Amino acid sequence: MTGWRARLGFLVPPGNPTVEPEMIALAPQGVTVHFSRLVAHGATGSHAGQEERNRTMVEHAAQSAGLLAMVKPDVIMLAHTATSYTLGPQQEAELIERLRGQCGTIVETAFASVLAALRVLGVRKVALGTPYGEETTLKGKALLEQHGFAVVSHGRLDNVSNIYDETPERAYRLGRAIDKHDVEAVFLSGLGMPTIAILETLERDLGKPAISAASAMMWRALHLAGVHAPIRGYGRLLAGAL
């Protein structure tokens, strides 16, 4: 049977080319990954219009989730961190409750995965790095603080024309730039920005945990599916060295 250990489903923004290859690369033996595209209009990957695209994806999320539920995944993850920044805790909880009832399976968000990962890592003081514009970045900072984390440093990539054209090297440099002496962990937000290839190196160079929305999302999806499989080469969170 395909996915004899677990089937993981991911709801992906329409223009995002990063989630599929990163989740496929991380999937342990016996775990299959399945994808459905969310609905949004306008130019993808740009800062302009991001808030409107986020809300459009929420409005049509039930349609995309319903299609994904047909493969009977053990877990469905909303693979878009900025949607959580747009919604805030209450509206996000309402959306997830509706999708769980509709799909008949566990549904979780990438941002909720990040919160769970930071708590497991035992950190409170974090650095936030994003490929977003200033407004969305500050919403992410405020949401982390609302959940009890101290964002002691934050920053974003400069000169972003399209988030989906960004590189792991730029993500690495962002992680280095936002690190401060009192930061306990570095968090790179934005599932369109490639991150998993640099997390192990970034963590080793900083001497502290480094996670991304992508690494936290896969870690959480496996946990929710009851799969305990260390994935080495992508930082201590996925390696299970906690």
Secondary structure as UniProt FT lines:
FT   TURN            2..3
FT   STRAND          6..12
FT   TURN            14..15
FT   HELIX           19..26
FT   TURN            29..30
FT   STRAND          31..37
FT   TURN            48..49
FT   HELIX           50..59
FT   HELIX           61..69
FT   TURN            70..71
FT   STRAND          75..78
FT   HELIX           81..103
FT   STRAND          106..109
FT   HELIX           110..121
FT   STRAND          125..130
FT   HELIX           134..146
FT   TURN            147..148
FT   STRAND          150..156
FT   HELIX           163..165
FT   HELIX           168..178
FT   TURN            181..182
FT   STRAND          185..188
FT   TURN            191..192
FT   HELIX           196..198
FT   HELIX           199..206
FT   STRAND          210..212
FT   HELIX           213..224
FT   TURN            225..226
FT   TURN            232..233
FT   HELIX           236..239
//
